[in-house]
Amino acid sequence: MNTTDQTSRPALHRHFDGDRLLTLACVGLPLLGLILFFAYPMAIVFLRSITVEDSYGIGNYTEVLGSAGFWRATRHSLAMGGATTVLSVFLGFIIAHGLYRCAFRGKWLIRSVIVLPLLAPSLVQALGLIFLLGRNGVISRALGVEIEIYGFWGLLIANTLYALPQAVMIIGAALVLLDARTYEAAEVMGASPWRQFRDLTLPAARFGVLNAAFVCFTITITDFGNAAVIGGDYSVLATEIYSQVVGQRNFNMGAVVGIMLLLPTVISYSIERQAMKRQQAGQTTGQVAYQPSFAPLRDLSMAAVSLVICAAIVAVIGIVVYASFVKLWPYNMSLSFKHYNITLAGGYSSLWMTILVSLAAAVGGTIAVFMLGLGLRRLPQSLAQPIQILAAMPAAVPGMVLGLAYILTFNSTATPLYLLYGTAALIAIVNFYHYHTQGFLTVMTGFRQLPSALEEAAGSLGAGLGRTARDIVAPFIAPMLVSVFFFLFMRSMVTLSAVVFLTTPNLSVAAVTIMRLDDAGLTSQAAAFSTCVMAVVCVAVLSMKATLALMGRRSRSKGTV
């Protein structure tokens, strides 16, 4: 009896030590990554913004705040952000209301089209508008008028199309949660459809609308691609940063503008988080899904408006694909593959590099957020909460500012991290941390749905943390992990702002190549390269849907067995 106790204790001690070491590794390694590749670069940006020659001070801020160009760019950014937000949220509410509160056919088409802007670099919207409404655009030539598309109005349309999918998804998530029993009670009491909309739908969706507004504002004020292509003389803060760093090599001033750009996005993100918490707090369990009945005037109007918006999206993106095959736009409209013979800007090497970088960001990022979520479940709340806050912070940092932070940090020989500068690994890292928050929150949602009884049962059977993670946790949240993997891959394929500072003559990515081709006047080749990128992302979307469908069928078959 004593011999058994003596032999079992060391085994239990080793098992405990193994679990504790694995927990420390699961938390420590991702936390070290957050510190080295997010917190540290952001601290460097702040220090560079207050660096004046060999000392610290506010001289850079004084110079920037005294610059007429900065205030012009700030006014333009705020005006563009506000106008885009109002237009995106208004149109997004119409489409979301049509999808979730109306009864008409063809909703699958609207859902498919509305996500198209997410499958392309942001500057594709600007390219499409130039092909449609530019000096040699299809519509301009058909009407015989010269439309000034460069500047405020062109940028407004491009940004609205880019932000619209976010607004539809966020507002739609709020509308789909409205309980059908509330509407049934209102109908019994004789409330008219307009009264139901005014007194039930709008108040219940207000936090979703507010959330969508701040997301659209943040996307717009930090976007660089559309502003670089179609902004013209309408300078915004994102292009001001690019001008300071790339054009004038003034890194300290670029850091100042970056910090100034950070302020409105942090405020916007904080308010958006509070709106989301209130929306989630107002949700109740056991809700009955709303099944709309056909109302001709309402539903046909909503369907018509939604289809018109979708037609605009298809026209803007479709014209880019079409123009990539036109022999000489707009003088020789015969079709040809000549523009796909890209030899300038490194040819297709940047596309293959982007695929490789995106795969690395997706694989490494998915593993990192899984490890962090697994480790946080076994930490006391007092320790887990500060780490969760840090893990959610990257969403408040614009890609342009994060990319600037990386060039300031990793382009300095004062740190061993200098070895990463100019490598594909650094681009994969910045892509991951740019979208770290979304991946982390998605995985944490999966962990919250995991019944604790499963882990307790595994532990009582003698399974350690490693085996529990492999056999219980990972299979349960596998759909979340698949979604995170493809999300990171697709966003890495199309992002521009976070990587525009990190490319070199020997290392570029697809979105930067598209911008360079457009800058060189090779607009049709830029369209061809954009089409290739969109094709890769579309294949990724189809692969994700097929993978999730296969996993769902296997899960159902196991359940029936």
Secondary structure, 3 states (H helix, E strand, C coil): CHHHHHHHHHHHHHHHHHHHHHHHHHHHHHHHHHHHHHHHHHHHHHHHHCEECCEECCHHHHHHHCCHHHHHHHHHHHHHHHHHHHHHHHHHHHHHHHHHHCCCCCHHHHHHHHCHHHHCCCHHHHHHHHHHHCCCCHHHHHHCCCCCCCCHHHHHHHHHHHHHHHHHHHHHHHHCCCCHHHHHHHHHCCCCHHHHHHHHHHHHHHHHHHHHHHHHHHHHHHCCHHHHHHCCCCCCHHHHHHHHHHHCCCHHHHHHHHHHHHHHHHHHHHHHHHHHHHHHHCCCCCCCCCCCCCCHHHHHHHHHHHHHHHHHHHHHHHHHHHHCCEEECCCEEEECCHHHCCCHHHCCHHHHHHHHHHHHHHHHHHHHHHHHHHHHCCCCHHHHHHHHHHHHHHHHCCHHHHHHHHHHHHCCCCCHHHHHCCCHHHHHHHHHHHCHHHHHHHHHHHHHHCCHHHHHHHHHCCCCHHHHHHHHHHHHCHHHHHHHHHHHHHHHHHCCCCCCCCCECCECCHHHHHHHHHHCCCHHHHHHHHHHHHHHHHHHHHHHHHHHHHHHHHHHHHHHC
